Structures are given as structure tokens and as C-alpha cells.
Amino acid sequence: MDTKWLIRSQSVVTLAAGLIYPYYLLFLKNLGNSFSKYGLAFAVFTISSAAVSQWLAPRIDQQGIKMLTWSSLGMAAAMLMFPWVESYTWVLAIQLLMGVCNAMQKMSERLLIADHTREGQRGAMIGAFHFWTSVASGFAVVLGGCIIDWLTINVLFYASALLYAWSAWFTFQASKRQLLNK
């Protein structure tokens, strides 16, 4: 089964996330100089992701690829909002959105790996998936550092939004192909 689209889309997602995540502390530092605020923001992200995963679980089998597309679009929207944030309350609201998107992305990604592979033959695909997403993550941190040295942290958010939108395009195209093949 063709899984290249899934590897590409999730490598782009990893690139988008890795581009901004290490430098996110710099952004939060400008909103309050507090690691406890960073901790709370991250907790809102992880707890909302966990809670939403329970709601998504019974729905994921029929909607996996759509959820993957919507998660990337939601993350793109969140990245576009961050440069305009002026209060910590908005940071928490965006973290909530990101937690929802994270649950959709992680659960869909795992479902689609299972759906597009056969039992006993998943290792090669999982290995390729892990390799390319890890390479994208490493590349993103280096690229983010170069961008932030020459431009601003806002540019990182906008670049990340563009990458998330690109990933949504990959998954949307894959869903169209799947509909044609049915």
C-alpha cells in the first residue's frame, strides 16, 4: 500500500512543529518572564490533548484522514494567531486549540499507519516513517535557529503555519485519491 503521502505529510508536520517549538520559550518569555506560565501553557496543551483523545476514539476509524487534514489546518491557524497574541489568556486559548489538533494528528497518524500496512509487514514503513520525521525534526531546529538569527520569531510562526497548511494539502489530496479508489 502507498504510504509515501503519509510519511511526507507527517514529516512536514514535524518540520513545522520543530521549527517553532524550541524557540517558543522566547515568545512566552516576552509575555511574562515565568517558567510557571510556560508550565501551565504546556499542561493545557497536554491535558486537552488527552481529554480530546477520549472523545475522538470512537470516531477515528471513519474519519482518520479528515482529522489529519483538519489537525494541520487547526495548527496552521494557531501559528498565524501567535504573533498577534498580547495576553497570556490568549496563549492558553491557543494551547487548548493546539491540544485538540495534537490529539487529532497523533491518533489519525497511528490509525493510518495501521490501515495502510499489513500485520507482519509494518516494520519497514514504521522505520521509514520514524527516519523521515526525525530528520525533519532535526533539520527544523537548525533552520529555526538560522531564521530567528536573521529575522524574527514571528517569521517562525508564519513559516510553521505555511508548513502545516502544506501538510493539510498532502492529506487532502490523499483523501481525494482514496475516494476515487472506492
N, C-alpha and C positions, 0 to 999 in steps of 0.2 A: 504494500500500500504506500501511496505517496505521502511522505511526512515532511518533505522539504519545506513546504509552506509554513508548517507549524514551527520548525526549527528556525526559519528566517524570522517569522513574526515574533517569536519569543526572544530571539537574540536581539532584535530591535527594541523590544520592551526592556530587556536587561540593560542595553546600551542607554536607553532613556533614563532608567532609574539610577544607574551607576553614574551618569553624567552629573546629576544634581545631588544625590544623597550625601556623598562625603562633604559637600560644601553647604549643606542645609543648615548646619550649626552656625555658620557665619550669618546666614539670613536671620535665624532666630535670635542670635546674639544682638542684632540691631533692634530687636523688638523687646528686649528686657534684660539682657545680660544674666540669664538664670538657667542653670542646668536643670533645676527642678521643673521649670517651664518646658524645657525640651523633653524631660522625662514624662510629664503629663501629656504632652502632644503625642509622643510615641505610644503611650499607653492607650490614648483614644484611638489611634490607628490600629493597634494590635487587637484591642478588645472589640472594637466594632467589626473588624475582620472576622474574628472568632464567632461573634454573635450572628453575623450575617451568613456565615457558612452553614449554620444550623438551619436557617430559613431556606437557603439555596439548595441544600442537599436533596430534597425530594424533587426538585425542578431541573436539576442539572442535566440529567440524561437526555431530555428532549431539547434543551436549549444551550448546550455546551458551546457551540461555535458562535452563536449570537451573543452569549455572555462574554466570550473572549473579545469580541468586537466592541461591545459596549464598555467593557472594563478599560480598554485602551482609549476610547473616546472620553470616558469619565476622567481618566488620568490626564489626558491632554487638556481638558477643561480646568482641572485643578492646577496644572502647571501654568496655564495662562492667567489664573487668578492670583497666584502668589506674588508676583511683582507689584500688585495693586493693594496688597494687604497692609493695613495700617494699625490693626489691633490684634492682640493675642486671641481674642474671641473668634475672629475670622480664621486664624490659624487652626484653632480647634475644629471649627466647622469644616474646613478643607481637609483636615486629617480624618474626620469622620467619612467624608466622601471617598478619600483615598483608601480607607479601610474597607469600605464596601467594594470598591474596584479591585482591591487586592484579593479579597475572597473570591470574587468572580473570576479573576485571572488565574489564581492558583488552582482552584477546583476545576475549571474548564481545561486548563493545560494538562492536568493529570488525567482527566476523563478522556481527552482527545488522544493522548499518548496510548492509553489502553485501547480505545476504539480503533486506532489506526495501526495497531500491531497485533500479532498473534501470540498467544501463550507459547512460551518456549523460544520465541524469536524476538523478544523485546530488547535484549541486551545491546545489540548494535545501535538501535535507534536511541535508546536511553543514553548510551555512551556518546553518540554524535550530538544529541541534544545538550547534554552536560558540557561537552567540549566547547561548542559554539556559544552557548550562553555565558560560560565562564570567560572565554576570550573576549566577548563583548563587554563584560563587566570590567575586566582589567583595562581594556582599551578606553572605556568610558572615563575611568578615573584619571588617566593620563590626559585625555582630551579635555576633560573638565578643568583640570589644573591649568592647561595651556590657555583655554578660553578665558578663565577668570583672571589670569595674569594680564591679558591683553584687553579684555573688555570688562563686563560687569557680571555680577551674579544673576541679574535679570535676564541676560542673554542666555545663561544656562537654563533657566526656566523655559524660555521661549524655544530653545533648541530641543529640550526634552519634550515639550508639547508637540513639536513637529514630528519627532520620532515616534511618540505614542500614536499620533494620527496616521503615520505611515504604517505602523503595525496594524491599526484598525483596518486600513485599506487591504493589507495582506489577508487578514482573516475574512473580510467581507468578500473578497474575490474567491477565496476558498469555499465560502458558503454558497456562492453562486454556482461554482463548479459542482458542488455536492448536489444541489437541487437539479441541475441538468442531468446528472448521472442517475437520478432516481427514476 
